[in-house]
Amino acid sequence: MAHRASTRYFSTALHFYQNRQLELYASKEAKRLTLRQLVFFGRSMSEERLIKSANYVRTELPVRIAHRLRDLQRLPYIVVTQEGVAKVYELYWSAFEKFRQYPPITTLAENEKFCEFLHTLLHEHSPVIPNLSLGLSLSSPYLSPDDLDAFMRRMLVSRISRRVLAEHHIALSENFAGRGQETSGEPHVGIIFTGLNIKRSVEHCAKLLAEGPLSMAHSSGRCPNVLVDGHTDTAFAYIREHLEYIIFELLKNSMHATSLKHKDAVTLPPVQVTIVAGDHDVGIRISDQGGGLRDEYNRPVRASDIFSFSHVRNAGRLDDSRLGALRNASKSDQGVRGTVGEQVGRWQKANGDDGDDLSINPVEVLHPRIGIGLPMSYIFATYFGGTLDLVSLDGWGTDVYLRLPKLGTNLEGIEV
Ligand code: COI
């Protein structure tokens, strides 16, 4: 009895202590960065700077996680009990505790260990998005659309920011040690490509959708050509993974809509991509003739509602087939991120390298139809101050306008 009582006392005390720690971290402001700062800091790397970077990540990530843990704690109880939400809460608590207790990094050998630690966490957190999306879809009837969308935006922006910091530090450390990711010889500092050629990224994504193991031809038999015009030699400093995530999703939607709308036509109208280099930003317009934006029930859908996670604005959010796909994705440890190239590599490995098993549709495997491609693209686009707008000409097609800042001087979104 005495033992039981003391255990209870202990766990209550521990709980209060942990919450006090959470309050302490959540009361600190995130130290937001610009893309330019990430590049400048990483450009002339030395042992001392690398260790400084490690300790910045070590102390910054728990602050950012603490803000989101507080957000989760403020949700109505019914939301926290939904499938998926508790899993995310536990992952974040555990990561918060690990970071909080991580000792300062003082040597390169300690930094190696720290990078392994980050690697493990990045992997463990890969099912966060489908879990969160499942839990919050199920909660949609209990939250106002504004509250739901603001909460999801904070969760996702913050997650992108944490992964950027962790992945950038790992890449800087690997480069410093003379190892590094496959970059096809393109100049880069950490995960930021300093001369990222937009046309090349568009063509890379179009090729994967047309003929790679991700081929759309596997699912629909045909896919439209993608033509690129405008300032086709435009290059700027950006995170390639973010740019290619957005372009891949937008092209996939355009190509899919075009092949559906013109399924009986002899030739498919092309998807036209126009690149424009402005003084402050780069613009990318993707125009298709896929009939305009439609929801799962083939009803025209307002462009402003397509990014919403609420069923009030976007009826398909509570669609059974989507919830089923989310349940599957939330169990897989693959998650839904990584560069398109990395995902293809992973998929090929998992499927015997040749990627020719037609019984599996790779587009669905890698980018399962869980309805987060467009909202995620929107969040990636706006993370460093860009914009993403969709204009639908119902019955004809859709124009998407993506603008990304060219100078890298915008701070990360305030939600980090
Ligand atoms: C996430 O992916 O949600 C993270 O917070 C990753 C970070 C712990 C490295």
Residues whose N, C-alpha, C, O or C-beta is under 5 A from the ligand:
A	BS01	COI	A95 L118 L121 L122 H125 V128 R159 R162 R163 A166
